[in-house]
Amino acid sequence: MSVSDKELGRDSTLLYILSMHFIICLLTHFWVCFFLQSDYHFEYTDCDVLGSRWRVAVPNKPDTCTGLPDPVKGTQCTFSCSEGEFLDMRSQECQKCSGGTYSLGTGVAFDEWDSMPAGFISHGMNMNIADIYTNCSNSTWIPKGDYIASNIDECTSTLSYAVSLKKAGTVSFEYFYPDNTIFFEFYVQNDQCESTDSEGRWMRTSEKDWTPHNLKLNRGNNVLYWRTTSFALVGSAVKPVLLRNIAISGVAYTSECFHCKPGTYSAKPGSAHCTPCPADSYSNKGATVCQQCEVDKYAEAGSGSCKRRPACTTSDYFYTHTPCDSKGQTQLMYKWIEPKICSEIVEGTVHNSTGGAVKLPASGQMETCPPCNPGFSVTNTSGCEPCPHGSYSNGTACAECPVGTEPVVGFEYKWWNKMPDNMRSSVYSNSYSGLRRWEVAGEYIYTTQGDLDSDYMMLSLTVPGYRLPHSVAKDDERSELSRISFVFETQCTADCTLYFMAGYSERTNDMVEHWSGSTRKQSYSYLVKSNSTVSFTWGFQRTQAYSEVRQYSSDFAKMYTVQITNVVGGVASQCRHCALGSGSASECVPCPPAHYMVNGTGVCKSCPPNTFIRADQTVGEAACIHCGPNTHSNKAHSACVSDCRLDLQSTGGGEVLQYDFTPLANITSFQSSPRFTSKGLRYFHQFRVGLCGEEGREVAVCVDNVTESRKEVRGYACQSTVVPSEVRGQSVVSSQPFTIGDTLIGKRSSFTPWCIPLKYETTQACKKGRTTTIRLRCDPTVAGKDQITLPSKCSEGTCDGCSFHFLWRSLYACPLCTESHYREIVSACIQGIQRTTYVWQQPLQCTGGVSLPAQTVSACVTLDFWLKVGVSTGTVAAILLISISCYFWKRTRKLEYKYSKLMMTAGDKECELPAADSCAIMEGEDAEDDLIYLTKKSFFTKIKSFSRERSSDGFDSVPLKSSSGLEMEMS
């Protein structure tokens, strides 16, 4: 063979090898893509109109393999697997889940929160548009292992999950929502971006336990939203919202099973859920059996690991009393707190001063049992049983109520040898596990130690309902249906808090009052105003700070007595007299309105006028309470009301001023100036006031529209906290409502202003109760909108939280107008007509009342006539005056002449006239006829002289008379 032939053969062999290698690689790649499901997975296409679909292979990574299986006909769209099964997509048949796994069949579940599960998205945002600088990017939901926790700052944090349902299904989850300073809502949006009803999206607070929640989902795409916004108005730490065990059904099938989380197991194939491991055992993820902890270690139920047992201390046991035996004896017993986690044989810690583990103290000596509680009697076995209806007991034996009396029904617990049947105790911690008790100790019931100092020690009392006694008449104005009173004490070395809550059930309690720190032995009362309030809960927490080391185990809360009145199915400790009916079988009936019962008898006696009957006491004259000034009792004499009218004597004892406040009787809302939390979230306090009104009037109502409980309070005045709409994206978000006035004390006048005091029952912070004073000031300039202002020094309406003051400026606060508030203006007489107009006195300080009289018109005489009369009269008077003046002037001149003549005769004898001349003037003859005017001429004389004719020589001629009476003319 030549060289070329050899080379050709070698090339052919190489080509063959390369071809075979290519084919092998191609086949290998094909078979790898075919058999290894890690490269692709199967999915169903969308269902067509006939309800059919196809199964197709989808690569897990784009462009990673070829030769995918051809699409094949899929199962019907209505096909689904049962619980504990999954759909094997290769065979399209349901297969049972193996041990250590579980399946919901047609749903998915999320019970592990070590990290955020696939499909869940959490993000934070700033909903307060007034604060654009707050960074909320880190305000997200945080996985905590068994649950996921919300943020606690003032940013809005949203947790969302999108799911496509092949058929209608449900979503269920458990949540723990202990703090109402966080707004928590859950809602779903569908394909059309339509949300669930806004009324049902707010979650109900749960102070005690995990609360389940279920919601139906429609077929198609659904996006689930859990959203929280913290709103801390107080300095206490905010408790986050917790979620766990989220399950969604309606996905039609699941193609895989879920592994059991640590602390749970499923021993058999086909499990629909995993079982928690019992105490002192643990399991890893996907376990089929739980492992037992070692002797020196322990584990709580559902734990994924074991912990080393600590040395026993005095905080690990408690004392209690055994039930009374047949001899009436009880024994003080010491018991370990269950489940017991401490060890009596290991060495002690620094918290144990003995240096080693303590032993359980020996039980005490036998003691005489305390008596039964009032209304109960001792049985043959030294137990206590309630007295039958119509009888009473002081704790020894039951006795029938005498004729003409009725039992005072209720519950009174003051001896604690046994937990009452309608009471339940428990404890919940930050890990939300475990069960403890308030323990009885004879004269009181107290809190035992918990696993953690941050545990909530809960004591709940449930009653079936309330009914007023027969001797108490029902009336709409009577606000008190029942009253619960209790005596308590707390001793604390840290920031312990005792909470008192009331609500519709144990799961729907709202906080009524709380006490922080050590408190001396004291009593507290709460009025029950609704027959739906049937649950009361006391919660004690040693500290809010979470720590695994117990430092405050010696802190405790004690409850000495608990008493509640008018309980349906209650017992009686005494009987009281009552009025009897007229029937043959006389039964107790209420006294007539405005009547009280004479103490010790069944006789009803009339109360003084204008009084009302106390709701909690109808016996004795002290039951008649006088109404306040300017108020009167209602028809049933159960409360005092105001008819919105007032009569006042003006200053100085003048006229009576009348006021009518009917236009102000409608419910009026106003708010304080905006306030801001530490992080800039804006809020304000809203007040609602119903000033006055007769029976059946509209009352002021404040509601809580944040939580599902929809709590509301009613009265003359109430307050709530309102967050602006931009924070929630809705209209108004109102929370924390409470009443600041439900009893009208009276209307007191001081003219400007006058006030209406209101009162509410006492609280821990307000020993004398809350009081609200509304001062009305007459302001005629305020007509369109009433102005209610708060004190400048106390922008929230109060400086101490107990006394509220408001100033109400209004036109309708002015007295009614009377005749003294206007005056008349009379016009001039024009063409014989005169008009009279009436105008208000300025400034106007009245409203309503009398109206201005209409303008009047009357006849009159014009000015021209009177002017003529006046001129004529003046002329006549002037002429008469001149005549009289002339007459008296002449008389005066005569006297002057005589006087001058006498003076001349007496002053110069040589100048005496001859006797003949002197005698020429006869007696009685006027001397002025012969008088030659030698003195200065008067004005009239000058005029007369000028009127004489002059002689030809230019001299004036003066006529003279001779002695003989003949005239002579001298020139």
ZAMARGU-4260 file (C-alpha; in steps of 0.2 Angstrom, whole numbers, plus 5000, padded with zeros to 4 digits):
<rodrens>
0) 5000/5000/5000 | 5007/5017/4995 | 5009/5031/5007 | 4994/5040/5000 | 4983/5025/5003
5) 4989/5024/5021 | 4985/5043/5023 | 4968/5041/5015 | 4964/5026/5026 | 4969/5036/5042
10) 4959/5051/5037 | 4944/5040/5034 | 4946/5032/5051 | 4948/5049/5059 | 4932/5055/5050
15) 4923/5040/5055 | 4928/5042/5073 | 4923/5061/5073 | 4906/5057/5065 | 4903/5043/5078
20) 4909/5055/5092 | 4897/5069/5086 | 4882/5056/5085 | 4886/5050/5102 | 4887/5068/5109
25) 4871/5072/5100 | 4862/5057/5107 | 4869/5059/5124 | 4864/5077/5125 | 4846/5072/5119
30) 4845/5058/5132 | 4851/5070/5145 | 4839/5083/5140 | 4825/5069/5140 | 4829/5061/5156
35) 4836/5074/5167 | 4821/5085/5174 | 4834/5098/5180 | 4835/5104/5163 | 4816/5106/5160
40) 4800/5104/5168 | 4782/5102/5162 | 4768/5114/5163 | 4750/5115/5157 | 4744/5127/5144
45) 4729/5138/5148 | 4712/5130/5146 | 4702/5132/5130 | 4684/5135/5129 | 4681/5116/5129
50) 4690/5114/5145 | 4705/5105/5137 | 4724/5109/5139 | 4741/5103/5134 | 4756/5097/5143
55) 4772/5105/5137 | 4790/5104/5142 | 4798/5121/5147 | 4817/5123/5149 | 4823/5129/5166
60) 4836/5140/5157 | 4833/5147/5140 | 4844/5140/5126 | 4851/5126/5136 | 4845/5111/5127
65) 4836/5105/5112 | 4825/5090/5108 | 4812/5093/5121 | 4797/5081/5122 | 4782/5085/5110
70) 4767/5092/5118 | 4754/5079/5123 | 4736/5080/5128 | 4734/5086/5146 | 4721/5081/5160
75) 4705/5090/5160 | 4705/5108/5168 | 4693/5101/5182 | 4706/5088/5187 | 4713/5089/5204
80) 4722/5078/5217 | 4717/5075/5235 | 4726/5080/5250 | 4742/5072/5253 | 4745/5069/5234
85) 4754/5078/5220 | 4752/5077/5201 | 4766/5068/5193 | 4768/5078/5177 | 4777/5064/5167
90) 4763/5051/5170 | 4749/5065/5173 | 4743/5054/5188 | 4741/5058/5206 | 4755/5051/5218
95) 4756/5050/5237 | 4768/5061/5245 | 4782/5052/5253 | 4786/5052/5272 | 4793/5068/5278
100) 4783/5078/5266 | 4765/5084/5264 | 4753/5092/5251 | 4737/5101/5252 | 4732/5093/5235
105) 4724/5109/5227 | 4734/5122/5236 | 4751/5129/5242 | 4756/5132/5260 | 4770/5143/5268
110) 4775/5139/5286 | 4793/5141/5285 | 4800/5159/5286 | 4819/5157/5287 | 4820/5167/5272
115) 4807/5175/5260 | 4798/5162/5250 | 4798/5163/5232 | 4784/5173/5225 | 4783/5185/5240
120) 4788/5203/5238 | 4790/5215/5253 | 4793/5234/5251 | 4791/5250/5261 | 4785/5267/5256
125) 4782/5284/5263 | 4763/5287/5262 | 4765/5304/5271 | 4767/5316/5257 | 4771/5330/5269
130) 4787/5321/5273 | 4797/5318/5257 | 4814/5315/5266 | 4810/5299/5276 | 4818/5284/5268
135) 4807/5269/5269 | 4817/5257/5258 | 4822/5246/5273 | 4804/5246/5281 | 4800/5228/5275
140) 4792/5212/5283 | 4806/5202/5291 | 4806/5182/5291 | 4808/5176/5309 | 4808/5157/5306
145) 4791/5151/5311 | 4783/5168/5306 | 4786/5184/5297 | 4785/5201/5307 | 4780/5218/5300
150) 4790/5234/5302 | 4787/5245/5318 | 4792/5262/5311 | 4780/5275/5303 | 4783/5269/5285
155) 4770/5258/5276 | 4776/5241/5273 | 4767/5229/5261 | 4769/5210/5259 | 4762/5204/5243
160) 4760/5187/5234 | 4752/5184/5216 | 4744/5168/5212 | 4733/5162/5198 | 4719/5150/5202
165) 4712/5138/5190 | 4696/5138/5200 | 4688/5147/5215 | 4698/5144/5231 | 4702/5152/5248
170) 4717/5160/5257 | 4719/5157/5275 | 4732/5162/5288 | 4735/5166/5306 | 4740/5183/5312
175) 4745/5190/5329 | 4740/5209/5330 | 4742/5215/5348 | 4745/5233/5346 | 4732/5245/5339
180) 4745/5258/5336 | 4748/5249/5320 | 4736/5250/5306 | 4734/5232/5299 | 4724/5228/5283
185) 4723/5213/5272 | 4715/5214/5254 | 4715/5205/5237 | 4715/5213/5220 | 4709/5203/5205
190) 4712/5204/5186 | 4702/5220/5185 | 4712/5228/5200 | 4696/5227/5211 | 4700/5226/5229
195) 4690/5217/5243 | 4677/5227/5253 | 4686/5241/5262 | 4675/5237/5278 | 4682/5220/5279
200) 4700/5223/5276 | 4704/5230/5293 | 4711/5216/5305 | 4704/5214/5322 | 4717/5216/5336
205) 4722/5200/5346 | 4729/5203/5363 | 4730/5185/5368 | 4732/5172/5354 | 4735/5169/5336
210) 4719/5173/5326 | 4714/5164/5310 | 4708/5173/5295 | 4700/5166/5279 | 4694/5174/5263
215) 4687/5167/5247 | 4696/5170/5231 | 4689/5171/5213 | 4696/5161/5199 | 4710/5169/5189
220) 4724/5180/5194 | 4724/5186/5212 | 4736/5197/5221 | 4736/5196/5240 | 4742/5211/5251
225) 4746/5213/5269 | 4749/5231/5274 | 4754/5239/5290 | 4758/5257/5296 | 4764/5261/5313
230) 4757/5276/5322 | 4764/5277/5339 | 4757/5291/5349 | 4764/5285/5366 | 4782/5281/5371
235) 4779/5263/5374 | 4788/5250/5362 | 4777/5245/5347 | 4773/5227/5345 | 4774/5221/5327
240) 4761/5211/5317 | 4765/5193/5315 | 4760/5181/5301 | 4761/5162/5299 | 4754/5147/5291
245) 4748/5155/5275 | 4739/5143/5264 | 4730/5145/5247 | 4719/5133/5239 | 4711/5133/5221
250) 4727/5131/5211 | 4719/5114/5204 | 4735/5104/5207 | 4752/5104/5214 | 4766/5096/5206
255) 4777/5093/5221 | 4776/5090/5240 | 4783/5101/5253 | 4795/5095/5266 | 4790/5096/5284
260) 4798/5110/5293 | 4810/5108/5308 | 4801/5103/5323 | 4787/5093/5313 | 4786/5076/5305
265) 4775/5065/5294 | 4777/5047/5297 | 4766/5040/5284 | 4765/5043/5265 | 4751/5054/5259
270) 4751/5066/5273 | 4741/5082/5271 | 4750/5091/5285 | 4765/5088/5297 | 4763/5085/5316
275) 4773/5095/5328 | 4786/5085/5339 | 4781/5083/5357 | 4790/5092/5371 | 4808/5086/5374
280) 4810/5080/5356 | 4816/5088/5340 | 4817/5085/5321 | 4826/5091/5306 | 4818/5097/5290
285) 4809/5083/5281 | 4809/5071/5296 | 4798/5056/5297 | 4801/5054/5316 | 4806/5065/5330
290) 4822/5062/5340 | 4822/5062/5359 | 4833/5075/5368 | 4847/5070/5379 | 4843/5069/5398
295) 4852/5086/5402 | 4843/5095/5388 | 4825/5100/5384 | 4814/5106/5370 | 4797/5114/5369
300) 4784/5106/5358 | 4787/5109/5339 | 4806/5113/5342 | 4819/5110/5329 | 4833/5108/5342
305) 4836/5105/5360 | 4843/5117/5373 | 4853/5113/5389 | 4842/5113/5405 | 4846/5127/5417
310) 4847/5125/5436 | 4831/5126/5445 | 4827/5142/5455 | 4813/5149/5465 | 4806/5156/5449
315) 4803/5139/5442 | 4789/5134/5455 | 4774/5142/5462 | 4762/5139/5477 | 4743/5135/5477
320) 4730/5128/5487 | 4722/5111/5485 | 4703/5109/5483 | 4694/5107/5500 | 4692/5089/5505
325) 4677/5082/5514 | 4683/5088/5531 | 4684/5106/5525 | 4703/5106/5524 | 4715/5112/5511
330) 4734/5111/5509 | 4747/5124/5503 | 4756/5115/5489 | 4771/5119/5479 | 4772/5114/5461
335) 4784/5115/5446 | 4779/5126/5432 | 4774/5115/5418 | 4782/5110/5407 | 4797/5108/5418
340) 4813/5114/5409 | 4825/5116/5424 | 4836/5103/5432 | 4837/5099/5450 | 4854/5091/5449
345) 4865/5104/5438 | 4875/5117/5446 | 4867/5134/5448 | 4871/5151/5440 | 4874/5168/5446
350) 4855/5170/5448 | 4855/5157/5461 | 4863/5163/5477 | 4864/5145/5484 | 4876/5140/5471
355) 4866/5125/5466 | 4849/5120/5459 | 4835/5122/5472 | 4823/5108/5477 | 4804/5109/5477
360) 4798/5114/5495 | 4788/5102/5505 | 4770/5104/5505 | 4762/5114/5520 | 4751/5108/5534
365) 4732/5106/5532 | 4722/5122/5534 | 4704/5126/5536 | 4696/5130/5519 | 4691/5148/5517
370) 4672/5151/5516 | 4663/5150/5499 | 4660/5166/5489 | 4644/5176/5492 | 4630/5168/5483
375) 4637/5150/5485 | 4634/5137/5499 | 4645/5123/5506 | 4641/5105/5499 | 4643/5089/5509
380) 4660/5087/5500 | 4666/5104/5506 | 4664/5111/5489 | 4654/5126/5484 | 4639/5127/5473
385) 4628/5142/5468 | 4612/5145/5477 | 4596/5143/5466 | 4587/5158/5459 | 4577/5168/5472
390) 4589/5164/5486 | 4604/5172/5493 | 4619/5167/5504 | 4634/5175/5513 | 4645/5160/5508
395) 4638/5147/5520 | 4620/5141/5517 | 4607/5147/5505 | 4591/5156/5511 | 4575/5161/5502
400) 4572/5179/5499 | 4557/5185/5509 | 4541/5191/5501 | 4543/5209/5495 | 4561/5207/5491
405) 4572/5202/5477 | 4589/5195/5475 | 4604/5206/5471 | 4611/5196/5457 | 4629/5195/5451
410) 4645/5187/5455 | 4657/5192/5469 | 4674/5183/5470 | 4684/5187/5486 | 4689/5169/5491
415) 4701/5160/5479 | 4702/5142/5484 | 4697/5137/5467 | 4697/5145/5450 | 4679/5150/5446
420) 4671/5140/5432 | 4669/5156/5421 | 4687/5161/5423 | 4702/5155/5412 | 4720/5159/5414
425) 4734/5158/5402 | 4750/5166/5396 | 4757/5171/5379 | 4775/5176/5376 | 4785/5183/5361
430) 4787/5166/5355 | 4769/5163/5357 | 4769/5146/5365 | 4766/5138/5382 | 4752/5139/5394
435) 4752/5145/5412 | 4740/5150/5425 | 4736/5164/5437 | 4736/5153/5453 | 4724/5154/5467
440) 4731/5158/5485 | 4716/5159/5496 | 4714/5177/5499 | 4719/5182/5481 | 4724/5176/5464
445) 4741/5180/5458 | 4753/5178/5443 | 4765/5164/5442 | 4782/5165/5434 | 4783/5163/5415
450) 4796/5157/5403 | 4801/5175/5399 | 4799/5191/5408 | 4790/5198/5392 | 4776/5185/5394
455) 4758/5191/5395 | 4749/5183/5410 | 4731/5183/5405 | 4716/5181/5416 | 4699/5181/5407
460) 4681/5182/5414 | 4666/5178/5403 | 4648/5181/5407 | 4632/5176/5397 | 4624/5193/5398
465) 4615/5206/5409 | 4598/5210/5415 | 4592/5225/5426 | 4583/5221/5442 | 4564/5221/5442
470) 4564/5236/5453 | 4574/5246/5440 | 4564/5253/5426 | 4571/5252/5408 | 4575/5268/5400
475) 4585/5274/5385 | 4594/5287/5395 | 4600/5275/5408 | 4618/5271/5403 | 4623/5259/5416
480) 4618/5241/5413 | 4631/5233/5424 | 4646/5237/5434 | 4662/5227/5436 | 4673/5232/5451
485) 4690/5224/5456 | 4703/5226/5469 | 4721/5223/5464 | 4739/5226/5468 | 4756/5226/5458
490) 4774/5225/5463 | 4787/5228/5450 | 4806/5231/5449 | 4805/5235/5430 | 4792/5243/5418
495) 4778/5231/5422 | 4761/5234/5416 | 4744/5228/5421 | 4730/5229/5407 | 4711/5228/5409
500) 4701/5225/5393 | 4683/5223/5389 | 4675/5216/5373 | 4663/5205/5364 | 4673/5189/5367
505) 4691/5184/5372 | 4697/5187/5355 | 4689/5205/5353 | 4695/5214/5368 | 4699/5232/5368
510) 4710/5240/5381 | 4700/5250/5394 | 4714/5255/5407 | 4732/5251/5411 | 4743/5253/5426
515) 4762/5254/5425 | 4774/5251/5438 | 4771/5246/5456 | 4753/5251/5462 | 4746/5250/5480
520) 4731/5240/5484 | 4717/5249/5476 | 4700/5247/5467 | 4693/5251/5450 | 4676/5251/5442
525) 4670/5250/5425 | 4652/5253/5418 | 4645/5241/5406 | 4634/5250/5394 | 4630/5236/5381
530) 4623/5219/5383 | 4636/5213/5370 | 4651/5217/5382 | 4653/5199/5389 | 4671/5197/5391
535) 4684/5205/5403 | 4703/5201/5403 | 4717/5206/5414 | 4735/5205/5406 | 4751/5207/5416
540) 4768/5209/5408 | 4784/5211/5418 | 4793/5220/5404 | 4792/5224/5386 | 4810/5221/5383
545) 4813/5203/5376 | 4827/5193/5384 | 4829/5175/5387 | 4836/5178/5404 | 4823/5180/5418
550) 4827/5195/5429 | 4810/5200/5435 | 4802/5184/5441 | 4798/5191/5458 | 4787/5204/5450
555) 4768/5200/5452 | 4750/5206/5450 | 4737/5201/5463 | 4718/5201/5461 | 4709/5202/5478
560) 4691/5204/5474 | 4681/5204/5458 | 4662/5209/5458 | 4650/5211/5443 | 4632/5216/5445
565) 4616/5212/5436 | 4623/5196/5428 | 4611/5184/5419 | 4613/5167/5429 | 4622/5175/5443
570) 4620/5172/5462 | 4614/5184/5476 | 4623/5188/5492 | 4608/5198/5498 | 4590/5203/5495
575) 4583/5220/5495 | 4565/5227/5496 | 4555/5230/5481 | 4538/5237/5476 | 4525/5224/5473
580) 4513/5222/5459 | 4494/5221/5461 | 4493/5203/5454 | 4488/5188/5465 | 4506/5182/5464
585) 4514/5198/5469 | 4530/5201/5460 | 4543/5215/5461 | 4539/5229/5450 | 4549/5246/5448
590) 4544/5261/5458 | 4535/5274/5447 | 4546/5287/5439 | 4553/5300/5450 | 4550/5288/5465
595) 4563/5280/5477 | 4560/5266/5489 | 4561/5269/5507 | 4575/5260/5515 | 4569/5244/5524
600) 4552/5244/5516 | 4543/5241/5499 | 4535/5259/5500 | 4539/5270/5485 | 4540/5289/5489
605) 4541/5303/5477 | 4557/5312/5474 | 4558/5331/5475 | 4555/5340/5459 | 4568/5341/5446
610) 4578/5326/5452 | 4583/5310/5444 | 4586/5292/5451 | 4603/5285/5452 | 4605/5270/5442
615) 4615/5260/5454 | 4605/5265/5469 | 4586/5266/5470 | 4584/5264/5489 | 4584/5279/5501
620) 4581/5298/5498 | 4599/5299/5493 | 4595/5290/5477 | 4586/5307/5471 | 4600/5318/5463
625) 4595/5336/5460 | 4598/5341/5442 | 4611/5355/5439 | 4607/5373/5436 | 4596/5376/5421
630) 4592/5358/5417 | 4578/5347/5421 | 4574/5328/5423 | 4568/5318/5409 | 4551/5309/5409
635) 4558/5293/5417 | 4568/5304/5429 | 4583/5294/5425 | 4594/5308/5419 | 4595/5327/5417
640) 4593/5335/5400 | 4592/5352/5393 | 4579/5360/5381 | 4592/5371/5374 | 4584/5386/5382
645) 4590/5398/5396 | 4583/5413/5405 | 4595/5425/5414 | 4593/5440/5424 | 4604/5454/5416
650) 4617/5463/5426 | 4610/5476/5439 | 4593/5467/5440 | 4586/5473/5424 | 4577/5464/5410
655) 4577/5445/5408 | 4588/5439/5394 | 4582/5423/5385 | 4594/5411/5375 | 4589/5398/5362
660) 4603/5386/5358 | 4592/5375/5347 | 4603/5379/5331 | 4618/5372/5341 | 4610/5356/5346
665) 4615/5346/5331 | 4631/5336/5332 | 4646/5347/5329 | 4664/5341/5325 | 4680/5350/5326
670) 4698/5346/5328 | 4714/5351/5336 | 4728/5359/5327 | 4739/5346/5318 | 4752/5337/5328
675) 4767/5326/5323 | 4775/5310/5329 | 4794/5309/5332 | 4796/5304/5313 | 4785/5318/5306
680) 4768/5308/5304 | 4754/5321/5305 | 4738/5318/5315 | 4726/5327/5325 | 4712/5325/5338
685) 4694/5326/5333 | 4680/5330/5345 | 4662/5328/5343 | 4649/5337/5354 | 4631/5336/5356
690) 4627/5351/5366 | 4609/5349/5371 | 4592/5342/5367 | 4577/5333/5374 | 4574/5314/5375
695) 4578/5305/5359 | 4591/5318/5354 | 4606/5313/5343 | 4621/5310/5353 | 4639/5312/5349
700) 4648/5296/5342 | 4666/5293/5340 | 4671/5276/5331 | 4687/5266/5328 | 4687/5262/5309
705) 4704/5254/5309 | 4701/5237/5317 | 4687/5225/5313 | 4680/5228/5331 | 4672/5244/5325
710) 4672/5251/5343 | 4661/5266/5346 | 4658/5277/5361 | 4643/5288/5363 | 4639/5303/5374
715) 4638/5322/5375 | 4656/5324/5370 | 4669/5312/5364 | 4687/5312/5356 | 4696/5301/5343
720) 4713/5302/5335 | 4712/5305/5316 | 4726/5302/5303 | 4725/5312/5287 | 4719/5304/5272
725) 4735/5304/5262 | 4742/5292/5275 | 4730/5278/5271 | 4724/5283/5254 | 4706/5283/5261
730) 4694/5297/5268 | 4696/5297/5286 | 4705/5285/5298 | 4699/5286/5316 | 4706/5277/5331
735) 4707/5277/5350 | 4689/5284/5353 | 4684/5288/5371 | 4671/5298/5380 | 4675/5314/5388
740) 4657/5318/5394 | 4641/5308/5395 | 4632/5316/5410 | 4625/5334/5409 | 4630/5343/5426
745) 4621/5359/5422 | 4622/5376/5413 | 4630/5389/5423 | 4630/5407/5417 | 4643/5421/5419
750) 4636/5431/5404 | 4651/5431/5393 | 4654/5417/5392 | 4642/5405/5400 | 4647/5386/5401
755) 4640/5369/5400 | 4650/5356/5411 | 4649/5338/5406 | 4656/5323/5416 | 4662/5305/5413
760) 4666/5291/5425 | 4683/5290/5434 | 4698/5282/5427 | 4715/5278/5435 | 4723/5294/5428
765) 4707/5304/5432 | 4702/5300/5450 | 4688/5313/5450 | 4682/5308/5432 | 4684/5317/5416
770) 4675/5334/5415 | 4672/5344/5399 | 4667/5363/5400 | 4660/5371/5384 | 4660/5390/5385
775) 4648/5399/5373 | 4652/5417/5368 | 4641/5428/5359 | 4649/5433/5342 | 4637/5440/5329
780) 4651/5440/5316 | 4651/5421/5316 | 4635/5416/5307 | 4640/5404/5293 | 4651/5392/5302
785) 4653/5390/5321 | 4670/5392/5328 | 4676/5381/5342 | 4693/5384/5349 | 4705/5375/5361
790) 4715/5383/5375 | 4731/5391/5368 | 4741/5384/5382 | 4734/5366/5379 | 4732/5363/5361
795) 4724/5346/5363 | 4709/5354/5373 | 4717/5348/5390 | 4733/5350/5399 | 4731/5335/5411
800) 4720/5323/5401 | 4705/5325/5413 | 4699/5342/5411 | 4694/5348/5394 | 4689/5366/5389
805) 4682/5373/5373 | 4677/5390/5368 | 4662/5390/5356 | 4659/5407/5347 | 4643/5408/5338
810) 4629/5420/5333 | 4617/5408/5342 | 4626/5410/5359 | 4618/5428/5359 | 4602/5432/5369
815) 4586/5433/5359 | 4582/5450/5353 | 4570/5461/5363 | 4563/5479/5361 | 4578/5486/5371
820) 4589/5480/5356 | 4582/5492/5344 | 4578/5511/5343 | 4567/5522/5332 | 4572/5536/5319
825) 4559/5549/5315 | 4560/5558/5298 | 4556/5576/5294 | 4539/5581/5289 | 4538/5581/5270
830) 4522/5587/5261 | 4512/5584/5277 | 4519/5566/5279 | 4531/5560/5293 | 4540/5542/5293
835) 4546/5532/5308 | 4560/5519/5305 | 4566/5506/5318 | 4585/5500/5318 | 4595/5489/5329
840) 4607/5496/5342 | 4625/5494/5337 | 4635/5483/5340 | 4621/5470/5339 | 4622/5458/5353
845) 4607/5447/5350 | 4599/5435/5338 | 4581/5429/5334 | 4568/5435/5346 | 4557/5449/5341
850) 4558/5457/5324 | 4561/5475/5319 | 4544/5484/5318 | 4539/5489/5301 | 4541/5507/5296
855) 4526/5519/5301 | 4519/5534/5292 | 4509/5548/5300 | 4502/5565/5295 | 4511/5581/5300
860) 4510/5601/5298 | 4524/5608/5286 | 4537/5621/5291 | 4530/5636/5280 | 4514/5637/5290
865) 4523/5638/5307 | 4536/5650/5299 | 4522/5662/5295 | 4514/5660/5312 | 4531/5663/5320
870) 4534/5679/5310 | 4517/5686/5314 | 4519/5683/5332 | 4536/5690/5332 | 4531/5706/5324
875) 4517/5709/5336 | 4528/5705/5350 | 4541/5717/5344 | 4528/5731/5342 | 4522/5728/5360
880) 4539/5728/5366 | 4543/5745/5358 | 4527/5753/5365 | 4531/5747/5383 | 4549/5753/5381
885) 4543/5770/5376 | 4531/5771/5390 | 4543/5767/5403 | 4556/5778/5395 | 4545/5793/5397
890) 4541/5789/5415 | 4559/5788/5418 | 4563/5805/5411 | 4549/5813/5422 | 4558/5806/5437
895) 4575/5813/5431 | 4568/5830/5428 | 4561/5831/5445 | 4577/5825/5453 | 4587/5838/5443
900) 4576/5852/5448 | 4577/5847/5466 | 4596/5846/5465 | 4597/5864/5457 | 4586/5871/5471
905) 4596/5864/5485 | 4614/5867/5477 | 4613/5886/5473 | 4601/5898/5482 | 4607/5912/5471
910) 4600/5904/5457 | 4583/5901/5464 | 4570/5907/5453 | 4559/5921/5458 | 4544/5917/5468
915) 4533/5922/5455 | 4541/5910/5443 | 4541/5896/5456 | 4524/5898/5460 | 4519/5898/5442
920) 4519/5879/5442 | 4504/5874/5450 | 4503/5858/5460 | 4499/5844/5449 | 4505/5853/5433
925) 4518/5844/5423 | 4535/5852/5423 | 4541/5844/5407 | 4528/5855/5398 | 4539/5871/5402
930) 4556/5862/5402 | 4569/5869/5392 | 4581/5854/5388 | 4598/5860/5394 | 4605/5843/5396
935) 4611/5832/5381 | 4598/5827/5369 | 4593/5809/5368 | 4592/5799/5352 | 4573/5802/5350
940) 4575/5821/5354 | 4588/5823/5340 | 4577/5815/5328 | 4562/5826/5333 | 4573/5841/5332
945) 4579/5837/5315 | 4561/5836/5310 | 4557/5854/5315 | 4557/5868/5302 | 4571/5880/5302
950) 4568/5899/5301 | 4573/5910/5287 | 4589/5915/5295 | 4595/5898/5298 | 4591/5896/5316
955) 4580/5883/5323 | 4564/5889/5331 | 4560/5881/5348 | 4542/5883/5354 | 4540/5889/5372
960) 4525/5891/5383 | 4522/5906/5394 | 4517/5906/5411 | 4500/5909/5405 | 4500/5894/5395
965) 4502/5902/5378 | 4515/5897/5366 | 4530/5908/5362 | 4542/5905/5348 | 4560/5909/5351
970) 4572/5911/5337
</rodrens>
